């Protein structure tokens, strides 16, 4: 699987994908394999975080969603 600098879900090396948003206090964790089954191995991780949160502020430039991955994984 070749990527352009960002992780894709099929490459994620951890058993869980954990997310949080400081702004709305949202926390969540998801099993990586279940996410692959639901969204496909080619789903890029930056897009996945917004799919998981379904935040209404995603496209609001003056007050954007601040969802991030809890675990920092280096290549």
C-alpha positions, 0 to 999 in steps of 0.5 A, a space after each residue: 500500500 503506497 501513501 502520500 505522506 499520511 497514514 491509511 487505516 490499513 497501515 495503522 500499527 496499533 490495535 486501537 485508534 484513539 481520538 479526542 477533541 479538547 474543544 468539545 471534550 469528545 473522547 473515543 477509541 475504536 478497534 482498528 480491524 473493525 474500522 478497516 472492515 467498515 471503512 476499508 484499508 485505503 481510508 486515510 487517517 485525517 479523513 477518518 477522524 472526521 468520519 468518526 466524530 461527525 462534528 458539525 464544526 468540521 467545515 467551520 473556519 472561524 470555530 473549527 473542530 479540533 479532533 486529533 489522534 491521541 497516539 502519535 505514531 512515527 513512520 
